[in-house]
């Protein structure tokens, strides 16, 4: 999806299992929660997961909600939330060396 320059996404990502909660508790997770982000020119979002070599394998599961805003005026409060994606599931399983993404439900607001 290619967006105009006035559209932004706000993320809310939360840990969904014990491995993810441990990473968050240790300060090892950085998210863009509640920060507006524009999409890349190709319409993609990028998620980067890093591990320390030799560390214990983890199965990190995250639930993510996204809200898309479109601005219509000069003030920072001049926007309308146009749709929301609720319940994306992101899983990084070190043992299987895989990352899976299960899309949530898209709702027009």
C-alpha positions in Angstrom: 0.0 0.0 0.0 1.6 3.3 -1.0 0.5 6.2 1.1 0.3 9.9 0.6 2.6 12.2 2.7 -0.2 12.9 5.2 -0.6 9.3 6.5 1.1 7.9 9.5 1.0 4.7 11.6 0.9 4.4 15.4 2.0 1.1 16.8 1.1 -0.6 20.1 3.2 -3.8 20.5 2.9 -5.9 23.7 4.7 -9.1 24.8 2.5 -12.1 24.5 4.5 -14.9 26.2 7.1 -15.3 29.0 10.2 -15.0 26.8 8.9 -11.7 25.3 8.0 -10.4 28.8 11.5 -11.3 30.1 13.1 -9.3 27.2 10.9 -6.3 27.9 11.6 -6.5 31.7 15.3 -6.5 31.0 15.1 -3.4 28.8 16.1 -5.5 25.7 13.1 -4.4 23.6 12.8 -1.1 21.8 9.5 -0.3 20.1 8.0 2.7 18.4 4.9 2.4 20.6 2.7 5.5 20.5 5.1 7.2 18.1 3.9 8.2 14.6 5.8 6.7 11.8 5.5 7.3 8.1 5.7 4.3 5.8 8.7 3.6 3.6 8.3 4.6 0.0 7.5 1.0 -0.9 4.7 0.8 1.7 6.5 -1.7 3.9 7.2 -1.6 7.6 10.4 -3.2 8.9 10.8 -5.2 12.1 14.3 -6.1 13.3 15.0 -8.8 15.8 18.5 -9.2 17.2 20.0 -11.9 19.5 23.3 -12.1 21.3 25.4 -14.9 19.8 25.5 -18.0 22.1 22.5 -16.9 24.1 19.7 -19.3 25.1 17.2 -19.8 22.2 14.0 -17.9 22.7 10.4 -18.1 21.4 9.4 -14.4 21.4 5.7 -13.7 20.7 4.3 -10.2 20.4 0.8 -8.9 19.8 0.6 -5.7 17.8 -2.1 -3.2 17.0 -1.7 -0.5 14.4 -3.7 2.7 13.8 -3.4 4.7 10.6 -3.9 8.5 10.8 -4.4 11.0 8.1 -3.8 14.6 8.6 -6.0 17.3 7.1 -4.8 20.6 8.7 -1.8 22.5 10.0 -2.2 21.6 13.7 -0.8 18.4 15.2 -4.3 17.6 16.4 -5.9 17.9 12.9 -6.0 14.3 12.0 -8.6 11.5 11.6 -7.9 7.9 12.5 -9.0 6.1 9.3 -8.4 2.4 10.1 -7.0 0.1 12.7 -5.4 -3.4 12.5 -6.0 -5.3 15.8 -4.2 -8.4 16.9 -1.3 -8.9 14.6 0.8 -11.8 15.9 4.6 -11.7 15.5 6.7 -14.7 16.5 10.4 -15.1 16.4 11.3 -18.7 17.2 15.1 -19.2 17.6 14.9 -23.0 17.7 13.1 -23.1 14.3 15.1 -20.1 13.0 11.8 -18.6 11.8 9.8 -15.4 12.0 6.1 -15.6 11.4 3.5 -12.9 11.0 -0.2 -13.5 11.4 -2.3 -10.5 10.4 -5.0 -9.2 12.7 -8.4 -7.8 11.8 -8.6 -4.6 9.8 -11.4 -2.2 10.7 -12.3 1.0 9.0 -12.9 3.7 11.6 
